Each structure stands twice: as structure tokens, then as C-alpha cells.
Amino acid sequence: MKNIKVFLLESNDEFRKNLREYFQTATSFELLGDTDDGMMGLEMIEQKMPDVIVSGMVLKNLDGVGVLEGIRSRRLGVKSIVTGHFIEDTIINQVLAKGASYYLLRPVSPETVAARILSLFGNDGNDNAAVALTRELHDKRRMDSLDERISAIFISIGIPPHIKGYNYLREGIKMAVVKPAVINNVTKELYPGIAEKFETSASKVERAIRHAIEVAWNRGRVEAINSVFGVRVYIGNEKPTNSEFIALVADKLILDGFI
């Protein structure tokens, strides 16, 4: 299946970086380059001949409308998606009249931009790509929702977000939700996996997670902890091991449908 060749024109450094990182790794796309200069971008478009460009409205030397006019006058046959903060109908209509297939109001995510690109090529043999992106978007939304649920649990039981163990513990729970068997291999798989993501050591991960759990229990939030799970799991100062706590929360989330 042929990848869709994309070129980016964007003056906002952070947004261009986000788009660049996404299209460099996303399935079914090939990023040919990016620039914040409309005039230079037009020359590069003619040289590289992408399938589609994603352009902002405000660019150096030549704005987004000028780029669209240049593509049309040079008969390059490149499809265009424009993003911007302008909400006036006259501006949006002008952009569409100049040849843009979509005008996307910002803020807009790279995933949404990619979905619009795939819709432009839906009749060109990219049905599998559309399915892949839909699955990717679904997985991302599921993981975002999982993050939010874990954070809510931590807040309710008294694990503060400023300690290192907070993020390590959350990552460990996510790993156990996605792959429950990992809880049986904490030392050789779970801790090293967390350590790799956060560029630290497995031993530091283990200690930080243990500290995070101790903080919650030292705050005397046992009743809140039991209420999270709907049953009386712990009594008094009784405290779980790292793996027991991760497994307990992961099982609760799996039962709640986060898989």
C-alpha cells in the first residue's frame, strides 16, 4: 500500500513539532519536510511533489492563501488542508475557493489532521489505512481515559502527584491493564519497562512505587482505599506490596471496562 506523502507549512514551532513527530511515525504516511516560510515551502512543494500539504494561515514571506494560489497557478495538483484561528466565513470561504479541501479550526490535534487526510484518499486504496488510524485514535482515547481514571483513584486515596512514584505507579497499572500477566514478572519485566520509559533504574522505580503506597497508607485513607474497590480489602495499618496494589487497581479497571 502506497504511503501518503505529506509536506508541512507552519509558523507555530510547537504545533509544527507536534505535526512533524506524528507524521514521522504514523502508519500510512511519509513526511517529506516542513518549513515556516511560505515562499520556500512553495518551491519545496514543486520539487518534492507531495500528495497533500498541511498549511497554517500565517507564514513567513507568503501566507497560506498565497501558497494555495501558487499551487493552483503552477498546476501542481497537490491537495491541501489549511489550519487556522480565523472563524470569519469570508476567510474560510476564500481558503476553500483557493483549493483547500478542508479548513480546520485550531486548536486541532495531529490525529484529526491525519483523519482528514485519509478521508481525501479514501478511494485511492487507503481503506486499510483508515481502519488503522481509527484503531489508533480509539486506542489513544482509551489510554487517555485510563490515565484520567487512575489519577482519580490516586487523588481519592491520597497519593500526591508531585512524587516520582505517582507516575511510575500509574505506568505500572497501565501495563498491568494491557497485559495482566506482567504482574507475575514484576522484577524482570514491569520495573524495567517503567525504568526504560522514564530513563531511570528498576531499583529506583521499585523504591518510588513503594514510597507512593506508603504515603497513601500513612495518611490514614484506608476507608477511601476500600471504597475505591467496593469491598473491605484492608484493615488498619495493613499495607499491600507493590505488586499486590498494582494488581488490585488493574483488576478493578479491567472489570470497569478499561480494556
Backbone as a ProteinNet text record, in pm:
[ID]
protein_1_A
[PRIMARY]
MKNIKVFLLESNDEFRKNLREYFQTATSFELLGDTDDGMMGLEMIEQKMPDVIVSGMVLKNLDGVGVLEGIRSRRLGVKSIVTGHFIEDTIINQVLAKGASYYLLRPVSPETVAARILSLFGNDGNDNAAVALTRELHDKRRMDSLDERISAIFISIGIPPHIKGYNYLREGIKMAVVKPAVINNVTKELYPGIAEKFETSASKVERAIRHAIEVAWNRGRVEAINSVFGVRVYIGNEKPTNSEFIALVADKLILDGFI
[TERTIARY]
83.6	0	87.9	60.6	139.4	113.1	222.1	206.9	169.8	97.2	57.8	170.4	220.1	332.7	280	334.3	284.2	395.6	359	452.1	383	457.4	400.3	451.9	359.5	394.7	329.7	410.5	354.7	454.5	406.8	495.5	499	399.2	399.2	491.6	602.1	705.2	652.1	571.9	522.4	425.9	334.1	238.3	309.6	408.8	482.7	559.6	616.6	688.3	594.3	474.7	377.8	334.9	309.2	271.9	386.5	507.6	624	644.4	640.8	662.8	554.3	431.9	323.1	341.6	363.1	369	499.3	599.9	722.3	704.6	607.2	590.3	456.2	356.9	223	218.4	139.7	121.6	58.7	106.6	47.3	84.8	180.8	224.3	375.1	417.8	559.7	576.6	650.3	671.5	790.4	764.9	869.5	947.1	891.8	961.1	865.7	921.6	839.5	916.1	842.5	902.8	802.8	854.3	766.3	761.9	824.7	835.4	748.8	644.9	553.7	619.1	705.9	772.2	865.6	945.4	1034.8	953.8	843	759.9	702.7	662.1	606	710.1	833.4	940.3	966.1	963.8	988.7	874.1	752.2	636.9	653.2	697	715.8	826.9	929.4	1041	1003.5	939.2	914	782.5	687.9	557.2	488.7	451.2	376.2	235.3	169.4	28.8	-61	-20.1	-101	-10.9	-52.4	16.1	-77.6	-18.5	-92.9	-31.5	-110.3	-55.8	-131.3	-54.8	-114.2	-146.7	-222.3	-257.5	-145.3	-76.4	27.9	164.4	235.3	367.2	460.2	589	686.1	679.6	694.3	710.7	587	514.4	395	296.7	174.7	79.6	14.3	-72.3	-135.1	-217.6	-288.7	-367.2	-274.9	-161.9	-65.3	-7.8	13.8	63	-40.5	-167.4	-273.8	-280.5	-267.9	-269.4	-151.7	-34.2	84.1	69.4	9.8	-13	-105.5	-209.4	-305.2	-242.3	-169.6	-112.2	-4.6	65.1	169.5	113.9	-14.9	-83.5	-12.6	13.3	87.5	-1.3	-131.1	-221.5	-204.4	-159	-138	-260.1	-310.1	-424	-377.9	-470.8	-433.5	-532.3	-476.9	-554.9	-497.2	-583.5	-539	-592.2	-506.8	-549.4	-533.1	-618.8	-607.3	-700.8	-680.3	-763.7	-877.9	-877.8	-980.4	-1115.5	-1221	-1354.3	-1450.1	-1401.6	-1487.6	-1520.2	-1646.7	-1689.6	-1618.9	-1593.8	-1530.2	-1391.2	-1315.6	-1180.4	-1185.3	-1272.3	-1283.4	-1327.3	-1423.8	-1471.1	-1361	-1278.7	-1168	-1068	-1036.8	-942.4	-995	-1121.4	-1180.2	-1188.5	-1216	-1224.1	-1088.1	-982.1	-846.8	-797.5	-878.6	-842.1	-821.8	-832.7	-816.6	-932.2	-900.7	-1005.1	-1074.4	-998.7	-1054.6	-991.5	-1070.7	-1017.8	-1047.8	-943.7	-959.5	-931.1	-1029.3	-1014.6	-925	-828.8	-737.2	-788.7	-751.5	-654.9	-711.2	-623.3	-660.9	-547.4	-579.9	-478.1	-420.4	-295.9	-239	-323.9	-387.5	-471.7	-590.5	-649.5	-761.7	-716.5	-600.2	-545	-522.5	-465.6	-439.8	-569	-673.4	-801.5	-858.6	-844.4	-893.3	-813.3	-683.7	-601.1	-645.5	-665.4	-707.1	-841.9	-930.2	-1060.6	-1047.3	-942	-919.6	-876.6	-814.1	-761.6	-837.9	-960.2	-1039.3	-1070.6	-1066.4	-1095.3	-969.4	-853.6	-725.4	-653.7	-731.6	-668.2	-618	-667.4	-619.6	-723	-815.9	-916.3	-852.6	-747.5	-679.3	-614	-562.7	-501.5	-605.6	-725.7	-832.6	-870.4	-877.8	-909.1	-799.8	-673.3	-560.7	-563.7	-593.8	-597.6	-714.5	-829.5	-944.6	-909.7	-838.6	-797.1	-698.1	-606.7	-507	-573.5	-671.4	-742.8	-820.8	-884.1	-959.1	-867.4	-750.3	-655.6	-605.7	-580.5	-532.4	-638.2	-764	-870.7	-887.4	-873.7	-887.8	-778	-653.3	-542.3	-553.1	-600.7	-622.2	-726.4	-833.9	-938.5	-885.8	-799.7	-739.2	-650.9	-571.7	-488.5	-574.5	-685.7	-773.9	-832.7	-872.7	-931.9	-828.8	-706.8	-602.1	-570.2	-560.8	-533.2	-642.4	-768	-880	-868.5	-826.8	-808	-696.7	-586.6	-473.4	-513.6	-588.7	-632.7	-721.1	-811.9	-907.1	-839.9	-731.4	-665.6	-544.7	-511.7	-409.6	-268.6	-250.7	-116.4	-94	-4.2	13.2	87.6	49.9	109.7	253.9	303.5	438.5	549	515.3	620.2	645	768.9	806.7	724.7	693.4	620.1	482.8	427.4	294.6	294.3	387.3	392.5	438.7	533.5	580.5	466.9	393.6	283.6	173.7	142.3	39.4	80.4	207.4	255.1	248.3	283.7	278.1	136.6	40.4	-100	-147.5	-110.3	-147.9	-90.8	34.9	96	18.9	-24.2	-95.8	-237.1	-297.2	-429.7	-417.6	-318.3	-299	-249.7	-161.9	-104	-103.5	-214.2	-224.9	-113.6	-60.4	42.6	170.7	188.1	311.4	324.9	212.9	216.9	288	299.8	370.8	520.9	561.8	703	744.6	718.1	739.5	886.5	973	1114.7	1182.6	1150.5	1222	1151.9	1024.9	953.8	889.5	809.7	734.9	827.4	910.4	1000.5	1096.3	1160.3	1248.9	1174.8	1047.9	970	941.4	907.4	883.4	1013.1	1120.2	1250.2	1296.7	1274	1314.4	1238.6	1110.5	1029.6	1072.9	1107.1	1140.1	1291.1	1368.6	1514.9	1573	1539.9	1592.7	1622.6	1645.4	1676.8	1556.8	1554.3	1443.9	1436.5	1552.3	1552.8	1491.7	1520.1	1461.1	1309.8	1265.9	1122.4	1055.5	1115.9	1058.3	1046.8	1152.5	1152	1050	1041.8	949.4	804.3	773.3	637.1	603.3	699.7	676.5	650.6	726.1	707.9	569.2	523.9	392.7	281.3	292	190.9	197	317.8	333.9	273.4	289.3	232.3	80.8	16.7	-129.2	-170.6	-99.8	-138.1	-106.3	3.8	39.9	-58	-131.3	-233.2	-363.6	-365.9	-482.7	-606.9	-589.1	-702.6	-753.2	-745.9	-782.2	-927.7	-1017.4	-1158.8	-1180.3	-1108.4	-1117.6	-1064.2	-957.4	-898	-997	-1059.9	-1158	-1279	-1319.3	-1435.5	-1409.5	-1283.4	-1248.2	-1279.1	-1249.6	-1265.3	-1401.2	-1481	-1616.3	-1625.5	-1512.1	-1510.5	-1406.1	-1413.2	-1317.8	-1192.3	-1096.1	-975.3	-870.6	-858.8	-754.1	-813.7	-748	-792	-674.8	-701.5	-599.3	-475.4	-358.8	-229.8	-184.4	-268.7	-234.4	-204.4	-90	-43.6	-2.6	-38.6	-5.3	137.3	187.4	314.5	288.7	396.2	381.4	297.8	333.2	264.4	119.2	92.1	-46.1	-132	-76.9	-153	-176.4	-72	-85.4	-187.8	-180.2	-273.7	-416.9	-435	-568.5	-632.3	-557.1	-610.4	-634.3	-539.8	-553.5	-677	-699.1	-817.6	-946.5	-945.4	-1062.7	-1090.2	-986.8	-1003.2	-1048.2	-995.4	-1037.2	-1185.4	-1228.3	-1369.5	-1457.6	-1401.4	-1475.9	-1479.4	-1412.2	-1418.2	-1304.5	-1194.3	-1082.4	-986.3	-1038.4	-954.7	-1030.4
-118.3	0	124.4	216	337.6	434.1	482.6	581.7	717.3	795.5	929.6	1026	1097.6	1189.7	1325.7	1371.4	1492.3	1596.2	1723.8	1834.1	1936	1990.7	2080.5	2222.7	2319.8	2461.3	2520.7	2559.2	2603.6	2693.4	2808.9	2904.5	2887.3	2818	2792.6	2674.2	2700.1	2597.6	2473.9	2494.8	2380.6	2295.5	2361.4	2286.9	2214.5	2280.8	2215.8	2095.1	2108.6	1996.8	1879.5	1909.3	1803.3	1731.8	1810.5	1751.2	1668.5	1723.3	1654	1519.9	1520.6	1396.6	1293.9	1342.2	1248.8	1184.2	1265.6	1211.8	1137.4	1156.3	1078.5	933.9	910	775.5	710.2	789.6	734.9	641.7	537.1	441.2	508.3	470.7	511.5	652.1	716.4	849.6	854.6	942.3	970.9	1122.1	1172.2	1315.8	1357.1	1447.3	1490.7	1611.8	1684.3	1800.2	1899.9	2006.6	2111.8	2242.6	2353.2	2485.9	2585.7	2700.9	2808.7	2921.7	2901.3	3003	2963.2	3043.2	3008.5	3007.8	3104.5	3110.7	2991.8	2964.7	2849.5	2720.5	2715.3	2596.5	2568.3	2672.1	2654.4	2595	2641.7	2586.5	2439.8	2408.2	2270.2	2178.2	2231.4	2152.6	2114.9	2212.3	2184.8	2084	2085.9	1993.1	1852.6	1845.4	1716	1651.5	1733.3	1686.2	1592.4	1645.7	1564.5	1535.7	1442.6	1416.3	1523.2	1573.9	1670.8	1760.2	1886.2	1975.2	2008.1	2034.9	2087.1	2222.8	2328	2463.5	2548	2627	2729.9	2851.6	2943.6	3065.2	3168.1	3176.4	3278.5	3214.4	3257.2	3205.1	3321.5	3296.1	3397	3416.6	3540.3	3577	3553.1	3445.5	3416.1	3342.5	3396.9	3334.2	3210.4	3147.6	3023.9	3039.6	3150.6	3175.3	3189.1	3257	3271	3137	3049.4	2915	2841.1	2850.7	2786.3	2842.2	2973.8	3036.4	2988.7	2974	2927.3	2783.6	2699.5	2560.2	2554.3	2639	2640	2696.6	2809.5	2873.1	2786.4	2707.6	2619.4	2482.6	2463.6	2339.5	2216.3	2223.4	2115.1	1996	2017.9	1906.6	1848.9	1930.8	1885.6	1920.4	1826.1	1853.1	1931.7	2007.7	2099.5	2094.5	2099	2116.7	2237.2	2331.6	2454.5	2456.8	2499.7	2516.1	2661.6	2709	2848	2882.4	3002	3051	3139.6	3171.9	3260.5	3188.3	3258.2	3196.9	3270.2	3377	3453.4	3373.1	3371.1	3295.7	3342.7	3474	3525	3466.5	3454.8	3399.9	3250.6	3179.2	3034.3	3005.5	3080.2	3060.9	3091.6	3192.9	3225.4	3111.1	3053.9	2942	2823.6	2793	2680.1	2709.6	2835.7	2873.9	2866.3	2882.9	2876.6	2733.1	2636.9	2498.1	2409.6	2464.6	2380.5	2281.3	2158.8	2057.5	2071.3	2112.9	2133	2256.7	2327.2	2429.5	2382.1	2357.5	2305	2415	2442.7	2546.5	2495.7	2576.9	2539.6	2586.1	2512.9	2402.8	2274.7	2201.8	2076.4	1977.5	1852.8	1751.6	1695	1646.5	1579.1	1461.4	1392.2	1278.1	1320.7	1435.6	1486.1	1526.4	1591.9	1628.9	1503.3	1400	1275.1	1210.1	1214.1	1155.9	1226.9	1359.6	1435.5	1401.9	1383.1	1345.8	1210.5	1115.2	982	987.1	1076.2	1086.8	1139.3	1218.5	1269.2	1159.1	1055.8	948	818.3	832	713.5	625.6	678.7	599.3	559	581	551.4	433.6	339	218.4	231.2	330.8	350.4	311.5	222.1	180.2	117.8	37.2	-24.9	80.4	185.7	293.9	362.6	383.7	447.3	361.6	230.5	139.3	144.9	148.6	153.3	281.4	393.9	520.6	522.7	469.6	463.4	383.8	272	191.5	268.3	339.9	418.6	527.6	597.5	702.2	643.6	526.2	461	423.1	366.2	325.2	445.5	557	676.8	730.7	736.4	784.2	692.2	561	465.3	485.6	506.4	525.1	658.3	763.3	891.1	876.6	803.5	780.4	697.5	601.9	518.7	603.8	692	784.6	865.2	918	1000.5	919.7	795.6	711.6	676.9	643.9	611.4	733.8	849.6	972.6	1000.2	975.4	996.8	903.1	779.1	683.5	731	775.8	822.3	940.2	1032.8	1150.7	1108	1015.1	974.2	899.3	828	752.2	824.4	941.7	1024.2	1007.4	968.4	963.8	1096	1180.8	1313.7	1307.7	1390.7	1384.1	1433.9	1501.3	1558.7	1458.4	1340.9	1243.9	1153.4	1106.6	1026.7	899.4	839.9	714	725	844.8	866.7	823.3	876.1	842.9	700.5	654	515.7	417.5	444.9	356.2	357.4	475.8	485	406.1	417.1	342.2	192.2	149.5	7.5	-47.2	31.2	-11.1	-21.1	76.2	72	-52.4	-84.3	-204.4	-328.9	-332.1	-449.3	-459.1	-346	-348.7	-404.4	-357.2	-400.8	-544.9	-580.7	-714.9	-767	-825	-867	-960.9	-1043	-1139.7	-1072.9	-943.2	-874.9	-868.6	-878.9	-870.7	-991.9	-1098.9	-1217.9	-1208.4	-1100.5	-1083.5	-939	-894.7	-755.1	-715.5	-798.9	-762.9	-759.2	-856.1	-866.9	-796.4	-761	-700.5	-567.6	-563.1	-440.8	-326.8	-348	-241.5	-196.2	-290.1	-246.4	-170	-210.4	-141	2.9	22.8	158.2	237.7	173.9	241.4	288.4	206.4	244.3	367.5	371.7	486.1	615.4	608.4	728.9	749.6	666.1	679.6	679.1	574.5	557.3	410	367.4	226.7	154.3	23.5	-57.2	-49	-42.8	-35.9	95.7	205.8	334.6	334.6	267.1	254	179.8	68.6	-12.6	67.3	141.7	219.9	333.5	399.8	512.4	466.8	352.7	299.1	259.7	195.6	157.2	281	387.9	512.8	572.3	570	625.2	552.4	421.1	342.5	372	384.5	415.4	551.3	649.1	782	772.4	696.2	682.1	617.4	512.8	443.2	527.6	602.7	687.2	801.4	836.8	941.9	888.5	758.3	700.4	698.3	678.4	682.4	540.9	450.1	310.7	297.7	374.3	366.6	414.1	520.1	568.4	464.2	397.7	292.7	178.2	135.4	27.1	67	194.9	239.9	237.4	256.2	250.1	112.1	9.3	-127.9	-187.6	-115.3	-160.7	-271.2	-313.1	-416.3	-376.5	-440.3	-411.2	-495.8	-436.7	-510.1	-502.1	-384.5	-362.4	-313.8	-348.4	-310.9	-245.5	-132.6	-65.8	-30.8	-71.7	-39.1	-145.1	-241.5	-345.9	-282.9	-316.6	-247.6	-348.5	-324.8	-421	-403.6	-505.5	-493.2	-416.2	-377.3	-307.5	-387.8	-514.5	-596.7	-621	-636.4	-656.1	-533.4	-415.9	-293.6	-271.3	-290.2	-272.8	-371	-495.3	-597.3	-563.8	-513.8	-482.4	-370.3	-262.7	-150	-191.5	-265.4	-309.7	-397.4	-488.7	-575.1	-494.1	-392.6	-305	-233.6	-183.6	-111.8	-204.6	-325.6	-423.1	-455.1	-474.6	-502.2	-383.9	-263.6	-142.5	-119.1	-206.4	-197.9	-123.8	-100.5	-26.9	-123.4	-202.1	-292.9	-330.5
0	0	0	-86	-100.6	15.4	76.5	182.2	122.8	199.2	156.9	191	90.6	110.4	156.9	271.8	337.2	348.3	326.5	349.2	439.3	537.3	637.3	619.7	628.5	632.9	757.3	854.2	981.5	1054.2	1101	1168.3	1320	1375.3	1519.6	1548.2	1616.9	1636.8	1708.6	1812	1889.4	1807.7	1735.7	1654.6	1540.8	1477.7	1369.8	1422.7	1541.7	1603.6	1629.7	1681.8	1709.1	1581	1475.6	1347.1	1290.9	1297	1243	1311.5	1444.8	1520	1489.7	1471.8	1442	1305.2	1202.2	1066.3	1037.3	1120.7	1105.4	1149.7	1235.4	1291.2	1257.6	1215.7	1194.1	1073.3	1086.8	978.9	856.6	738.1	609.5	562.9	632.3	590.7	570.7	480.3	462.1	465.7	563.8	576.4	489.4	394	302.3	353.4	449.8	502.3	563.6	621.1	679.8	680.3	684.3	688.3	743.3	790.2	834.3	732.4	616.7	513	392.9	364.4	256.1	119.4	92.3	-37.6	-57.3	45.5	38.2	29.7	104.4	102.8	-34.2	-104.2	-238.4	-333	-321.6	-404.8	-371.2	-241.9	-198.8	-239.6	-237.9	-282.8	-429.8	-511.9	-654.5	-677.5	-594.1	-608.3	-560.8	-444	-381	-423.6	-470.4	-515.2	-414.6	-298	-201.2	-251.3	-187.7	-218.9	-156.9	-41	31.8	115.4	132.3	224.7	339.5	455.7	570.7	600.6	583.9	594	695	769.6	852.5	767.8	825.7	753	756.6	870.9	890.3	869.7	764.7	731.5	696.7	697.5	655.5	504.1	459.5	317.9	230.7	254.6	175	263.4	277.8	369.9	309	388.1	344.3	218	205.3	84.3	-35.9	-17.6	-125.9	-170.3	-74.9	-108.3	-192.3	-153.8	-230.6	-372.7	-383.8	-517.1	-600.3	-536.1	-607.5	-655.8	-572.5	-612.6	-733.5	-730.7	-842.2	-969.3	-957.8	-1078	-1142.2	-1060.8	-1114.1	-1153.4	-1130	-1167.2	-1109.4	-981.1	-916.1	-880.4	-870	-840.8	-701.9	-607.2	-469.3	-385.1	-308.7	-221.4	-99.2	-40.4	66.9	182.4	301.8	423.6	495.4	533.2	598.8	741.7	835.1	973.6	1013.6	1102.5	1144.8	1258.7	1314.6	1423.2	1373.1	1245.7	1191.3	1184.2	1229.1	1228.1	1134.3	1069.4	979.8	853.8	815.8	698.2	571.2	560.1	437.9	419.3	528.9	520.9	489.4	559.7	537.9	394.3	345.8	208	106.7	137	47.8	40.8	157.5	163.2	81.4	97.3	24.7	-125.3	-159.1	-300.5	-369	-291.1	-347.3	-364.3	-321.5	-347	-226.5	-105.1	14.1	24.8	58.8	76.6	210.9	313.2	447	508.8	589.6	678.6	819.8	899.7	1034.5	1136.3	1220.8	1322.1	1434.9	1473.3	1579.4	1715.9	1823.1	1824.3	1762.5	1694.3	1630.4	1651.4	1674.6	1703	1573.8	1578	1460.7	1414.8	1510.2	1474.2	1388.8	1422.4	1343.5	1204	1196.3	1065.1	981.3	1042.7	971	923.3	1006.8	968.1	845.4	841.2	725.6	600	616.2	501.2	446.4	534.2	489.6	419.5	466.4	401.4	258.5	233.6	97.1	2.1	57.1	-26.6	-2.6	44.2	77.6	-40.5	-162.5	-282.2	-356.4	-288.9	-355.5	-292.6	-239.9	-187.8	-46.2	29.9	164.6	269.8	235.2	331.8	454.5	431.9	544.4	632.8	571.2	648.4	734.6	679.4	755.9	875.4	853.9	962.9	1069	1023.4	1116.8	1199.3	1133.5	1206	1303.2	1262.9	1353.1	1478.4	1457.8	1571.7	1658.2	1592.3	1665.3	1749.5	1691.4	1764	1881.6	1857.5	1963.8	2079.3	2046.3	2149.1	2228.1	2158.7	2226.9	2323.1	2276.1	2363.4	2483.5	2460.7	2570.4	2673.4	2627.2	2719.3	2792.1	2723.2	2790.7	2901.4	2870.6	2969.6	3085.5	3056.2	3159.9	3250.7	3192	3271	3368.4	3317.3	3399.9	3515.4	3487.4	3591.5	3699.1	3657.5	3754.7	3839.9	3776.7	3851.1	3953.5	3916.6	4009.5	4129.9	4104.5	4213.9	4306.4	4248.5	4329.4	4417.2	4360.3	4436.5	4553.3	4527.1	4630.4	4745.3	4714.9	4821.9	4880.6	4824.6	4887.6	4836.2	4709.8	4650.2	4577	4623.5	4563.2	4430.3	4334.1	4200.6	4191.9	4295.6	4286	4316.8	4368.9	4399.6	4278.4	4265.7	4149.2	4137.5	4250.3	4247.1	4185.3	4181.7	4123	3976.6	3897.4	3754.6	3730.5	3812.5	3797.3	3825.6	3932.5	3971.1	3865.8	3813.4	3709	3586	3545.7	3429.4	3454.4	3575.9	3609	3603.2	3651	3646.1	3501.6	3418.5	3276.9	3209.3	3240.1	3183.1	3225.1	3352	3402.7	3345.7	3311.2	3247.3	3105.8	3031.6	2893.1	2886.6	2982.5	2983.7	3127.3	3173.2	3313.6	3359.2	3269.1	3306.9	3355.7	3325.9	3365.4	3516.7	3587.4	3732.5	3792.2	3714.9	3760.9	3733.9	3671.6	3637.7	3666	3788.1	3825.3	3816.4	3871.6	3880.1	3743.9	3657.1	3529.5	3413.3	3428.8	3316.8	3351.8	3458.8	3488.2	3531.2	3632.3	3676.3	3565.5	3494.3	3384.6	3274.7	3245.8	3143.5	3182.4	3310.8	3360.5	3359.4	3404.6	3411.6	3274.6	3172.5	3037	2989.2	3017.8	2973.3	3040.5	3169.2	3244.3	3259.5	3189.1	3186.5	3327.9	3401.5	3535.8	3556.9	3678.9	3705.5	3764.4	3748.3	3800.2	3952.2	4018.1	4164.4	4214.3	4142.3	4180.1	4157.4	4051.8	4026.3	4140.5	4182	4289.5	4418.8	4453.4	4577.3	4571.8	4457	4443.1	4451.1	4390.3	4397.6	4541.3	4608.6	4749.1	4835.1	4807.9	4883.4	4857.5	4732	4697.4	4771.5	4779	4851.2	5000.1	5054.4	5196.6	5230.9	5140.5	5163.6	5180.3	5092.5	5099.8	5231.8	5272.4	5395.1	5518.3	5514.2	5628.4	5649.1	5542.5	5554.3	5613.4	5639.7	5704.6	5618.3	5487.6	5395.4	5362.2	5459.7	5434	5389.9	5453.5	5416.2	5272	5234.6	5096.1	5000	5041.9	4958.6	4940	5048.8	5040	4954.8	4962.3	4886	4736.7	4696.9	4554.8	4498.5	4579.3	4530.5	4564.1	4642.8	4671.5	4773.9	4828.6	4933	5037	5153.4	5259.8	5236.4	5166.3	5130	5239.6	5302.4	5402.5	5533	5641.6	5775.9	5848	5913.6	5993.9	5915.2	5967.6	5905.4	5805.4	5779.9	5683.5	5547.6	5490.2	5370.1	5263.3	5136.1	5029.7	4978.1	4914.9	4841.8	4712.4	4645.8	4518.2	4419.8	4402.3	4302.8	4341.5	4470.8	4514.8	4483.6	4510.3	4486.2	4337.7	4257.7	4112.1	4056.5	4100.6	4052	4092.9	4215	4265.3	4183.5	4159.5	4082.5	3937.4	3880.4	3742	3724.7	3816.2	3809.9	3818.8	3904.5	3918.2	3786.4	3721.2	3595.3	3482.8	3480.9	3380	3395.7	3520.5	3546.6	3509.5	3519.1	3482.2	3331.4	3256.3	3110.7	3043.5	3114.9	3054.8	2984.7	2893.1	2814.4	2689.2
[MASK]
+++++++++++++++++++++++++++++++++++++++++++++++++++++++++++++++++++++++++++++++++++++++++++++++++++++++++++++++++++++++++++++++++++++++++++++++++++++++++++++++++++++++++++++++++++++++++++++++++++++++++++++++++++++++++++++++++++++++++++++++++++++++++++++++++++

